[in-house]
């Protein structure tokens, strides 16, 4: 079974940090670009970040540039999202997704991603 499992979400205050993890099972991540998406209450899911299969190319949504960093350890079949200086607008369920392509592509089109995790909740409260 091909699975992605996110972890690391939680409750934090503005300015604090969290590190999300995405663990793959049933397949090897090193062939796939991996994206992080999020869905806030009452809003559509949006793309946050993406890493190419080798990690050499990354992309970020404007809203998180300079605060979030995507990384991956293909040997461990893991992808991470380091989130710093969180604010209340970052509150959402965060999902990782695998794309059967080494590259992220131009935009965060959800239809380009084949395998999705169940999500992990991040809540930033003041």
N, CA, C and O atoms as CSV, one atom per row, in Angstrom:
chain,resi,resn,atom,element,x,y,z
A,1,UNK,N,N,0.846,-1.187,0.000
A,1,UNK,CA,C,0.000,0.000,0.000
A,1,UNK,C,C,0.886,1.243,0.000
A,1,UNK,O,O,1.835,1.353,0.776
A,2,UNK,N,N,0.552,2.168,-0.883
A,2,UNK,CA,C,1.319,3.403,-0.986
A,2,UNK,C,C,0.748,4.417,-0.015
A,2,UNK,O,O,-0.427,4.771,-0.106
A,3,UNK,N,N,1.568,4.887,0.915
A,3,UNK,CA,C,1.068,5.782,1.939
A,3,UNK,C,C,2.042,6.911,2.235
A,3,UNK,O,O,3.259,6.764,2.129
A,4,UNK,N,N,1.458,8.046,2.612
A,4,UNK,CA,C,2.201,9.156,3.197
A,4,UNK,C,C,1.549,9.472,4.529
A,4,UNK,O,O,0.325,9.540,4.634
A,5,UNK,N,N,2.372,9.665,5.540
A,5,UNK,CA,C,1.851,9.974,6.867
A,5,UNK,C,C,2.549,11.212,7.396
A,5,UNK,O,O,3.772,11.248,7.528
A,6,UNK,N,N,1.745,12.231,7.697
A,6,UNK,CA,C,2.294,13.464,8.253
A,6,UNK,C,C,2.285,13.404,9.778
A,6,UNK,O,O,1.461,12.718,10.383
A,7,UNK,N,N,3.201,14.123,10.373
A,7,UNK,CA,C,3.238,14.263,11.828
A,7,UNK,C,C,3.931,15.581,12.163
A,7,UNK,O,O,4.536,16.227,11.307
A,8,UNK,N,N,3.822,15.956,13.435
A,8,UNK,CA,C,4.525,17.151,13.886
A,8,UNK,C,C,3.664,18.382,14.093
A,8,UNK,O,O,4.152,19.414,14.551
A,9,UNK,N,N,2.377,18.279,13.756
A,9,UNK,CA,C,1.500,19.419,13.983
A,9,UNK,C,C,1.270,19.654,15.468
A,9,UNK,O,O,1.642,18.835,16.308
A,10,UNK,N,N,0.648,20.792,15.776
A,10,UNK,CA,C,0.366,21.076,17.173
A,10,UNK,C,C,-0.145,22.483,17.370
A,10,UNK,O,O,-0.494,23.187,16.422
A,11,UNK,N,N,-0.177,22.876,18.646
A,11,UNK,CA,C,-0.630,24.205,19.047
A,11,UNK,C,C,0.578,25.055,19.400
A,11,UNK,O,O,1.390,24.661,20.237
A,12,UNK,N,N,0.705,26.198,18.781
A,12,UNK,CA,C,1.819,27.091,19.077
A,12,UNK,C,C,1.316,28.528,19.111
A,12,UNK,O,O,0.204,28.824,18.673
A,13,UNK,N,N,2.142,29.400,19.632
A,13,UNK,CA,C,1.819,30.816,19.657
A,13,UNK,C,C,2.544,31.530,18.509
A,13,UNK,O,O,3.523,31.016,17.967
A,14,UNK,N,N,2.057,32.707,18.152
A,14,UNK,CA,C,2.727,33.444,17.062
A,14,UNK,C,C,4.212,33.640,17.343
A,14,UNK,O,O,4.619,33.918,18.471
A,15,UNK,N,N,5.001,33.490,16.299
A,15,UNK,CA,C,6.443,33.630,16.423
A,15,UNK,C,C,7.177,32.333,16.697
A,15,UNK,O,O,8.399,32.266,16.565
A,16,UNK,N,N,6.437,31.304,17.078
A,16,UNK,CA,C,7.070,30.027,17.381
A,16,UNK,C,C,7.256,29.191,16.118
A,16,UNK,O,O,6.857,29.589,15.024
A,17,UNK,N,N,7.864,28.038,16.297
A,17,UNK,CA,C,8.218,27.180,15.159
A,17,UNK,C,C,7.660,25.776,15.327
A,17,UNK,O,O,7.402,25.319,16.441
A,18,UNK,N,N,7.480,25.110,14.209
A,18,UNK,CA,C,7.130,23.695,14.169
A,18,UNK,C,C,7.860,23.042,13.012
A,18,UNK,O,O,8.182,23.689,12.016
A,19,UNK,N,N,8.112,21.762,13.155
A,19,UNK,CA,C,8.694,20.989,12.063
A,19,UNK,C,C,7.764,19.838,11.733
A,19,UNK,O,O,7.547,18.950,12.557
A,20,UNK,N,N,7.224,19.854,10.546
A,20,UNK,CA,C,6.360,18.770,10.094
A,20,UNK,C,C,7.191,17.709,9.397
A,20,UNK,O,O,8.185,18.008,8.735
A,21,UNK,N,N,6.765,16.466,9.556
A,21,UNK,CA,C,7.420,15.345,8.890
A,21,UNK,C,C,6.418,14.624,8.005
A,21,UNK,O,O,5.223,14.577,8.295
A,22,UNK,N,N,6.929,14.070,6.935
A,22,UNK,CA,C,6.112,13.288,6.001
A,22,UNK,C,C,6.869,11.995,5.726
A,22,UNK,O,O,7.950,12.006,5.138
A,23,UNK,N,N,6.288,10.889,6.157
A,23,UNK,CA,C,6.928,9.587,6.006
A,23,UNK,C,C,6.225,8.789,4.916
A,23,UNK,O,O,4.998,8.690,4.894
A,24,UNK,N,N,7.016,8.225,4.018
A,24,UNK,CA,C,6.463,7.421,2.938
A,24,UNK,C,C,6.631,5.947,3.244
A,24,UNK,O,O,7.639,5.526,3.811
A,25,UNK,N,N,5.640,5.178,2.866
A,25,UNK,CA,C,5.747,3.717,2.969
A,25,UNK,C,C,5.130,3.093,1.730
A,25,UNK,O,O,4.180,3.621,1.152
A,26,UNK,N,N,5.686,1.969,1.339
A,26,UNK,CA,C,5.178,1.272,0.165
A,26,UNK,C,C,5.782,1.739,-1.147
A,26,UNK,O,O,5.543,1.137,-2.194
A,27,UNK,N,N,6.548,2.791,-1.098
A,27,UNK,CA,C,7.219,3.272,-2.308
A,27,UNK,C,C,8.424,4.115,-1.891
A,27,UNK,O,O,8.528,4.551,-0.744
A,28,UNK,N,N,9.320,4.333,-2.835
A,28,UNK,CA,C,10.516,5.119,-2.567
A,28,UNK,C,C,10.289,6.551,-3.023
A,28,UNK,O,O,9.861,6.802,-4.150
A,29,UNK,N,N,10.583,7.481,-2.129
A,29,UNK,CA,C,10.343,8.896,-2.419
A,29,UNK,C,C,11.309,9.489,-3.426
A,29,UNK,O,O,11.009,10.521,-4.027
A,30,UNK,N,N,12.453,8.868,-3.626
A,30,UNK,CA,C,13.524,9.555,-4.328
A,30,UNK,C,C,13.229,9.788,-5.796
A,30,UNK,O,O,13.960,10.533,-6.448
A,31,UNK,N,N,12.190,9.184,-6.339
A,31,UNK,CA,C,11.815,9.456,-7.721
A,31,UNK,C,C,10.840,10.627,-7.849
A,31,UNK,O,O,10.647,11.160,-8.942
A,32,UNK,N,N,10.228,11.024,-6.738
A,32,UNK,CA,C,9.082,11.932,-6.792
A,32,UNK,C,C,9.362,13.323,-6.248
A,32,UNK,O,O,10.079,13.491,-5.261
A,33,UNK,N,N,8.789,14.303,-6.902
A,33,UNK,CA,C,8.685,15.610,-6.268
A,33,UNK,C,C,7.657,15.499,-5.145
A,33,UNK,O,O,6.664,14.784,-5.277
A,34,UNK,N,N,7.892,16.198,-4.055
A,34,UNK,CA,C,6.989,16.162,-2.907
A,34,UNK,C,C,6.525,17.582,-2.604
A,34,UNK,O,O,7.318,18.520,-2.533
A,35,UNK,N,N,5.226,17.702,-2.430
A,35,UNK,CA,C,4.659,19.002,-2.110
A,35,UNK,C,C,4.019,19.014,-0.737
A,35,UNK,O,O,3.593,17.981,-0.221
A,36,UNK,N,N,3.962,20.190,-0.162
A,36,UNK,CA,C,3.188,20.429,1.061
A,36,UNK,C,C,2.053,21.374,0.692
A,36,UNK,O,O,2.247,22.374,0.001
A,37,UNK,N,N,0.879,21.033,1.165
A,37,UNK,CA,C,-0.317,21.835,0.959
A,37,UNK,C,C,-0.955,22.100,2.314
A,37,UNK,O,O,-0.625,21.447,3.304
A,38,UNK,N,N,-1.861,23.053,2.351
A,38,UNK,CA,C,-2.597,23.300,3.585
A,38,UNK,C,C,-4.003,23.758,3.272
A,38,UNK,O,O,-4.268,24.339,2.219
A,39,UNK,N,N,-4.900,23.486,4.206
A,39,UNK,CA,C,-6.282,23.923,4.078
A,39,UNK,C,C,-6.739,24.534,5.382
A,39,UNK,O,O,-6.838,23.857,6.405
A,40,UNK,N,N,-7.013,25.814,5.333
A,40,UNK,CA,C,-7.506,26.537,6.500
A,40,UNK,C,C,-9.025,26.409,6.556
A,40,UNK,O,O,-9.663,26.148,5.536
A,41,UNK,N,N,-9.604,26.590,7.730
A,41,UNK,CA,C,-11.066,26.495,7.864
A,41,UNK,C,C,-11.786,27.432,6.908
A,41,UNK,O,O,-11.500,28.629,6.863
A,42,UNK,N,N,-12.721,26.882,6.146
A,42,UNK,CA,C,-13.511,27.694,5.240
A,42,UNK,C,C,-12.811,28.116,3.973
A,42,UNK,O,O,-13.356,28.895,3.191
A,43,UNK,N,N,-11.600,27.610,3.756
A,43,UNK,CA,C,-10.834,28.008,2.561
A,43,UNK,C,C,-10.465,26.783,1.730
A,43,UNK,O,O,-10.512,25.653,2.214
A,44,UNK,N,N,-10.102,27.022,0.490
A,44,UNK,CA,C,-9.651,25.947,-0.369
A,44,UNK,C,C,-8.215,25.552,0.000
A,44,UNK,O,O,-7.450,26.329,0.572
A,45,UNK,N,N,-7.895,24.321,-0.354
A,45,UNK,CA,C,-6.527,23.862,-0.109
A,45,UNK,C,C,-5.579,24.619,-1.032
A,45,UNK,O,O,-5.900,24.885,-2.190
A,46,UNK,N,N,-4.417,24.959,-0.505
A,46,UNK,CA,C,-3.451,25.723,-1.286
A,46,UNK,C,C,-2.067,25.101,-1.168
A,46,UNK,O,O,-1.740,24.467,-0.165
A,47,UNK,N,N,-1.264,25.288,-2.199
A,47,UNK,CA,C,0.099,24.807,-2.179
A,47,UNK,C,C,0.982,25.699,-1.327
A,47,UNK,O,O,0.852,26.923,-1.342
A,48,UNK,N,N,1.888,25.066,-0.579
A,48,UNK,CA,C,2.775,25.783,0.327
A,48,UNK,C,C,4.215,25.707,-0.156
A,48,UNK,O,O,4.912,26.718,-0.240
A,49,UNK,N,N,4.655,24.477,-0.475
A,49,UNK,CA,C,6.047,24.281,-0.849
A,49,UNK,C,C,6.179,22.997,-1.642
A,49,UNK,O,O,5.316,22.120,-1.588
A,50,UNK,N,N,7.274,22.902,-2.380
A,50,UNK,CA,C,7.533,21.689,-3.143
A,50,UNK,C,C,9.045,21.498,-3.245
A,50,UNK,O,O,9.809,22.459,-3.328
A,51,UNK,N,N,9.448,20.236,-3.237
A,51,UNK,CA,C,10.852,19.876,-3.430
A,51,UNK,C,C,10.958,18.918,-4.605
A,51,UNK,O,O,10.187,17.964,-4.703
A,52,UNK,N,N,11.901,19.165,-5.488
A,52,UNK,CA,C,12.154,18.219,-6.563
A,52,UNK,C,C,12.682,16.911,-5.963
A,52,UNK,O,O,13.013,16.845,-4.780
A,53,UNK,N,N,12.751,15.893,-6.790
A,53,UNK,CA,C,13.073,14.566,-6.267
A,53,UNK,C,C,14.431,14.527,-5.564
A,53,UNK,O,O,14.581,13.851,-4.546
A,54,UNK,N,N,15.396,15.230,-6.090
A,54,UNK,CA,C,16.715,15.245,-5.470
A,54,UNK,C,C,16.899,16.332,-4.441
A,54,UNK,O,O,17.938,16.404,-3.784
A,55,UNK,N,N,15.903,17.177,-4.297
A,55,UNK,CA,C,15.983,18.262,-3.328
A,55,UNK,C,C,16.707,19.497,-3.830
A,55,UNK,O,O,16.830,20.486,-3.108
A,56,UNK,N,N,17.185,19.443,-5.062
A,56,UNK,CA,C,17.974,20.566,-5.556
A,56,UNK,C,C,17.161,21.783,-5.930
A,56,UNK,O,O,17.681,22.898,-5.980
A,57,UNK,N,N,15.877,21.567,-6.195
A,57,UNK,CA,C,14.990,22.683,-6.545
A,57,UNK,C,C,13.820,22.706,-5.587
A,57,UNK,O,O,13.162,21.691,-5.361
A,58,UNK,N,N,13.568,23.873,-5.029
A,58,UNK,CA,C,12.433,24.035,-4.127
A,58,UNK,C,C,11.629,25.252,-4.552
A,58,UNK,O,O,12.143,26.167,-5.196
A,59,UNK,N,N,10.381,25.242,-4.184
A,59,UNK,CA,C,9.529,26.391,-4.437
A,59,UNK,C,C,8.622,26.622,-3.248
A,59,UNK,O,O,8.322,25.706,-2.483
A,60,UNK,N,N,8.190,27.872,-3.108
A,60,UNK,CA,C,7.372,28.254,-1.961
A,60,UNK,C,C,6.284,29.223,-2.393
A,60,UNK,O,O,6.455,30.019,-3.317
A,61,UNK,N,N,5.170,29.130,-1.700
A,61,UNK,CA,C,4.142,30.142,-1.857
A,61,UNK,C,C,4.656,31.461,-1.288
A,61,UNK,O,O,5.444,31.467,-0.342
A,62,UNK,N,N,4.217,32.558,-1.853
A,62,UNK,CA,C,4.697,33.869,-1.404
A,62,UNK,C,C,4.432,34.081,0.091
A,62,UNK,O,O,5.212,34.737,0.780
A,63,UNK,N,N,3.349,33.530,0.572
A,63,UNK,CA,C,2.951,33.754,1.965
A,63,UNK,C,C,3.892,33.106,2.971
A,63,UNK,O,O,3.862,33.451,4.152
A,64,UNK,N,N,4.729,32.170,2.524
A,64,UNK,CA,C,5.609,31.468,3.463
A,64,UNK,C,C,7.085,31.644,3.139
A,64,UNK,O,O,7.941,31.161,3.881
A,65,UNK,N,N,7.393,32.318,2.060
A,65,UNK,CA,C,8.791,32.514,1.678
A,65,UNK,C,C,9.568,33.205,2.790
A,65,UNK,O,O,9.109,34.190,3.369
A,66,UNK,N,N,10.739,32.678,3.076
A,66,UNK,CA,C,11.572,33.246,4.124
A,66,UNK,C,C,11.258,32.728,5.510
A,66,UNK,O,O,12.019,32.964,6.448
A,67,UNK,N,N,10.134,32.016,5.653
A,67,UNK,CA,C,9.758,31.472,6.962
A,67,UNK,C,C,9.748,29.942,6.973
A,67,UNK,O,O,10.086,29.325,7.984
A,68,UNK,N,N,9.368,29.343,5.869
A,68,UNK,CA,C,9.271,27.885,5.775
A,68,UNK,C,C,10.420,27.347,4.927
A,68,UNK,O,O,10.869,27.990,3.978
A,69,UNK,N,N,10.884,26.154,5.294
A,69,UNK,CA,C,11.935,25.485,4.532
A,69,UNK,C,C,11.573,24.017,4.351
A,69,UNK,O,O,11.302,23.307,5.320
A,70,UNK,N,N,11.573,23.578,3.110
A,70,UNK,CA,C,11.328,22.166,2.822
A,70,UNK,C,C,12.659,21.455,2.661
A,70,UNK,O,O,13.600,21.994,2.078
A,71,UNK,N,N,12.727,20.252,3.179
A,71,UNK,CA,C,13.930,19.437,3.024
A,71,UNK,C,C,13.514,17.978,2.932
A,71,UNK,O,O,12.364,17.632,3.201
A,72,UNK,N,N,14.439,17.140,2.556
A,72,UNK,CA,C,14.114,15.726,2.432
A,72,UNK,C,C,15.337,14.878,2.698
A,72,UNK,O,O,16.476,15.295,2.489
A,73,UNK,N,N,15.063,13.676,3.165
A,73,UNK,CA,C,16.091,12.668,3.380
A,73,UNK,C,C,15.623,11.432,2.617
A,73,UNK,O,O,14.882,10.608,3.153
A,74,UNK,N,N,16.051,11.311,1.392
A,74,UNK,CA,C,15.569,10.205,0.563
A,74,UNK,C,C,16.009,8.847,1.099
A,74,UNK,O,O,15.316,7.847,0.911
A,75,UNK,N,N,17.140,8.814,1.753
A,75,UNK,CA,C,17.600,7.547,2.319
A,75,UNK,C,C,16.641,7.043,3.400
A,75,UNK,O,O,16.465,5.838,3.585
A,76,UNK,N,N,16.027,7.993,4.107
A,76,UNK,CA,C,15.073,7.647,5.166
A,76,UNK,C,C,13.633,7.709,4.682
A,76,UNK,O,O,12.704,7.440,5.445
A,77,UNK,N,N,13.446,8.065,3.411
A,77,UNK,CA,C,12.088,8.156,2.853
A,77,UNK,C,C,11.237,9.196,3.582
A,77,UNK,O,O,10.055,8.982,3.851
A,78,UNK,N,N,11.874,10.331,3.894
A,78,UNK,CA,C,11.214,11.360,4.682
A,78,UNK,C,C,11.326,12.713,4.005
A,78,UNK,O,O,12.307,13.003,3.321
A,79,UNK,N,N,10.307,13.535,4.206
A,79,UNK,CA,C,10.324,14.930,3.785
A,79,UNK,C,C,9.888,15.772,4.980
A,79,UNK,O,O,9.047,15.350,5.774
A,80,UNK,N,N,10.458,16.947,5.098
A,80,UNK,CA,C,10.183,17.801,6.250
A,80,UNK,C,C,9.760,19.198,5.793
A,80,UNK,O,O,10.079,19.647,4.692
A,81,UNK,N,N,9.037,19.853,6.678
A,81,UNK,CA,C,8.700,21.261,6.470
A,81,UNK,C,C,8.985,21.991,7.773
A,81,UNK,O,O,8.242,21.859,8.745
A,82,UNK,N,N,10.057,22.754,7.784
A,82,UNK,CA,C,10.393,23.578,8.939
A,82,UNK,C,C,9.634,24.893,8.813
A,82,UNK,O,O,9.776,25.609,7.822
A,83,UNK,N,N,8.836,25.203,9.815
A,83,UNK,CA,C,8.013,26.403,9.787
A,83,UNK,C,C,8.414,27.311,10.935
A,83,UNK,O,O,8.227,26.966,12.101
A,84,UNK,N,N,8.962,28.464,10.607
A,84,UNK,CA,C,9.413,29.427,11.601
A,84,UNK,C,C,8.528,30.671,11.581
A,84,UNK,O,O,7.828,30.949,10.607
A,85,UNK,N,N,8.585,31.398,12.674
A,85,UNK,CA,C,7.836,32.659,12.781
A,85,UNK,C,C,6.381,32.477,12.351
A,85,UNK,O,O,5.864,33.222,11.518
A,86,UNK,N,N,5.747,31.486,12.927
A,86,UNK,CA,C,4.359,31.193,12.568
A,86,UNK,C,C,3.424,32.310,12.987
A,86,UNK,O,O,3.657,32.986,13.989
A,87,UNK,N,N,2.378,32.497,12.224
A,87,UNK,CA,C,1.347,33.461,12.586
A,87,UNK,C,C,-0.020,32.814,12.473
A,87,UNK,O,O,-0.141,31.692,11.982
A,88,UNK,N,N,-1.030,33.501,12.914
A,88,UNK,CA,C,-2.376,32.911,12.983
A,88,UNK,C,C,-2.889,32.505,11.609
A,88,UNK,O,O,-3.712,31.596,11.503
A,89,UNK,N,N,-2.419,33.158,10.566
A,89,UNK,CA,C,-2.858,32.809,9.214
A,89,UNK,C,C,-2.269,31.491,8.727
A,89,UNK,O,O,-2.679,30.982,7.684
A,90,UNK,N,N,-1.324,30.938,9.459
A,90,UNK,CA,C,-0.754,29.628,9.107
A,90,UNK,C,C,-1.589,28.481,9.672
A,90,UNK,O,O,-1.312,27.316,9.386
A,91,UNK,N,N,-2.598,28.795,10.463
A,91,UNK,CA,C,-3.460,27.761,11.017
A,91,UNK,C,C,-4.179,27.013,9.899
A,91,UNK,O,O,-4.886,27.613,9.089
A,92,UNK,N,N,-3.990,25.705,9.865
A,92,UNK,CA,C,-4.557,24.894,8.790
A,92,UNK,C,C,-4.223,23.433,9.045
A,92,UNK,O,O,-3.421,23.100,9.917
A,93,UNK,N,N,-4.859,22.571,8.263
A,93,UNK,CA,C,-4.426,21.183,8.181
A,93,UNK,C,C,-3.384,21.118,7.067
A,93,UNK,O,O,-3.624,21.588,5.954
A,94,UNK,N,N,-2.250,20.543,7.366
A,94,UNK,CA,C,-1.149,20.465,6.417
A,94,UNK,C,C,-1.053,19.042,5.857
A,94,UNK,O,O,-1.119,18.059,6.596
A,95,UNK,N,N,-0.899,18.963,4.554
A,95,UNK,CA,C,-0.821,17.690,3.850
A,95,UNK,C,C,0.465,17.619,3.050
A,95,UNK,O,O,0.911,18.620,2.489
A,96,UNK,N,N,1.066,16.432,2.997
A,96,UNK,CA,C,2.122,16.217,2.028
A,96,UNK,C,C,1.572,15.345,0.897
A,96,UNK,O,O,0.635,14.569,1.084
A,97,UNK,N,N,2.172,15.495,-0.263
A,97,UNK,CA,C,1.683,14.779,-1.437
A,97,UNK,C,C,2.862,14.466,-2.348
A,97,UNK,O,O,3.815,15.238,-2.448
A,98,UNK,N,N,2.775,13.319,-3.007
A,98,UNK,CA,C,3.839,12.882,-3.914
A,98,UNK,C,C,3.382,13.000,-5.358
A,98,UNK,O,O,2.239,12.697,-5.701
A,99,UNK,N,N,4.285,13.437,-6.170
A,99,UNK,CA,C,4.007,13.628,-7.587
A,99,UNK,C,C,4.903,12.687,-8.387
A,99,UNK,O,O,6.110,12.621,-8.150
A,100,UNK,N,N,4.313,11.960,-9.333
A,100,UNK,CA,C,5.085,11.016,-10.150
A,100,UNK,C,C,5.873,11.750,-11.215
A,100,UNK,O,O,5.698,11.521,-12.412
A,101,UNK,N,N,6.733,12.625,-10.764
A,101,UNK,CA,C,7.575,13.443,-11.634
A,101,UNK,C,C,8.702,13.955,-10.757
A,101,UNK,O,O,8.502,14.248,-9.579
A,102,UNK,N,N,9.868,14.058,-11.330
A,102,UNK,CA,C,11.004,14.513,-10.535
A,102,UNK,C,C,10.933,16.010,-10.220
A,102,UNK,O,O,11.560,16.492,-9.277
A,103,UNK,N,N,10.159,16.727,-11.027
A,103,UNK,CA,C,10.105,18.181,-10.891
A,103,UNK,C,C,8.768,18.653,-10.322
A,103,UNK,O,O,7.747,17.973,-10.432
A,104,UNK,N,N,8.805,19.831,-9.717
A,104,UNK,CA,C,7.612,20.372,-9.066
A,104,UNK,C,C,6.599,20.936,-10.049
A,104,UNK,O,O,5.403,20.960,-9.760
A,105,UNK,N,N,7.056,21.381,-11.183
A,105,UNK,CA,C,6.146,22.029,-12.108
A,105,UNK,C,C,5.989,23.503,-11.775
A,105,UNK,O,O,6.545,24.003,-10.796
A,106,UNK,N,N,5.226,24.181,-12.606
A,106,UNK,CA,C,5.116,25.628,-12.493
A,106,UNK,C,C,4.220,26.024,-11.328
A,106,UNK,O,O,4.566,26.923,-10.562
A,107,UNK,N,N,3.114,25.389,-11.190
A,107,UNK,CA,C,2.141,25.762,-10.170
A,107,UNK,C,C,1.809,24.575,-9.273
A,107,UNK,O,O,2.172,23.435,-9.564
A,108,UNK,N,N,1.113,24.865,-8.179
A,108,UNK,CA,C,0.727,23.827,-7.224
A,108,UNK,C,C,-0.624,23.221,-7.628
A,108,UNK,O,O,-1.611,23.358,-6.905
A,109,UNK,N,N,-0.659,22.560,-8.773
A,109,UNK,CA,C,-1.903,21.927,-9.186
A,109,UNK,C,C,-2.083,20.612,-8.439
A,109,UNK,O,O,-1.260,19.704,-8.559
A,110,UNK,N,N,-3.149,20.517,-7.678
A,110,UNK,CA,C,-3.368,19.307,-6.886
A,110,UNK,C,C,-3.491,18.077,-7.760
A,110,UNK,O,O,-3.100,16.983,-7.354
A,111,UNK,N,N,-4.028,18.243,-8.950
A,111,UNK,CA,C,-4.223,17.101,-9.835
A,111,UNK,C,C,-2.908,16.500,-10.293
A,111,UNK,O,O,-2.891,15.389,-10.821
A,112,UNK,N,N,-1.816,17.204,-10.104
A,112,UNK,CA,C,-0.508,16.686,-10.483
A,112,UNK,C,C,0.085,15.769,-9.420
A,112,UNK,O,O,1.124,15.149,-9.644
A,113,UNK,N,N,-0.562,15.681,-8.279
A,113,UNK,CA,C,-0.054,14.887,-7.173
A,113,UNK,C,C,-0.908,13.635,-7.010
A,113,UNK,O,O,-2.138,13.696,-7.019
A,114,UNK,N,N,-0.233,12.507,-6.861
A,114,UNK,CA,C,-0.912,11.206,-6.938
A,114,UNK,C,C,-1.222,10.570,-5.590
A,114,UNK,O,O,-2.228,9.876,-5.441
A,115,UNK,N,N,-0.363,10.806,-4.617
A,115,UNK,CA,C,-0.511,10.170,-3.311
A,115,UNK,C,C,-0.563,11.273,-2.257
A,115,UNK,O,O,0.277,12.174,-2.243
A,116,UNK,N,N,-1.561,11.191,-1.374
A,116,UNK,CA,C,-1.767,12.206,-0.351
A,116,UNK,C,C,-1.775,11.579,1.030
A,116,UNK,O,O,-2.230,10.452,1.222
A,117,UNK,N,N,-1.259,12.336,1.983
A,117,UNK,CA,C,-1.375,11.928,3.370
A,117,UNK,C,C,-2.715,12.361,3.949
A,117,UNK,O,O,-3.536,12.969,3.263
A,118,UNK,N,N,-2.919,12.042,5.212
A,118,UNK,CA,C,-4.199,12.329,5.871
A,118,UNK,C,C,-4.233,13.709,6.500
A,118,UNK,O,O,-5.298,14.206,6.866
A,119,UNK,N,N,-3.074,14.325,6.626
A,119,UNK,CA,C,-2.999,15.679,7.155
A,119,UNK,C,C,-2.637,15.727,8.629
A,119,UNK,O,O,-2.877,14.782,9.381
A,120,UNK,N,N,-2.053,16.850,9.022
A,120,UNK,CA,C,-1.748,17.110,10.427
A,120,UNK,C,C,-2.138,18.549,10.738
A,120,UNK,O,O,-1.868,19.459,9.955
A,121,UNK,N,N,-2.776,18.744,11.889
A,121,UNK,CA,C,-3.318,20.059,12.240
A,121,UNK,C,C,-2.239,20.955,12.851
A,121,UNK,O,O,-1.504,20.556,13.754
A,122,UNK,N,N,-2.174,22.155,12.333
A,122,UNK,CA,C,-1.319,23.199,12.906
A,122,UNK,C,C,-2.224,24.345,13.334
A,122,UNK,O,O,-2.968,24.894,12.522
A,123,UNK,N,N,-2.157,24.701,14.600
A,123,UNK,CA,C,-2.963,25.801,15.120
A,123,UNK,C,C,-2.052,26.818,15.782
A,123,UNK,O,O,-1.294,26.498,16.698
A,124,UNK,N,N,-2.140,28.050,15.299
A,124,UNK,CA,C,-1.356,29.148,15.859
A,124,UNK,C,C,-2.336,30.090,16.539
A,124,UNK,O,O,-3.186,30.684,15.875
A,125,UNK,N,N,-2.228,30.233,17.857
A,125,UNK,CA,C,-3.189,31.025,18.605
A,125,UNK,C,C,-2.459,32.071,19.427
A,125,UNK,O,O,-1.349,31.863,19.917
A,126,UNK,N,N,-3.131,33.204,19.555
A,126,UNK,CA,C,-2.540,34.284,20.356
A,126,UNK,C,C,-3.278,34.453,21.661
A,126,UNK,O,O,-2.921,35.315,22.465
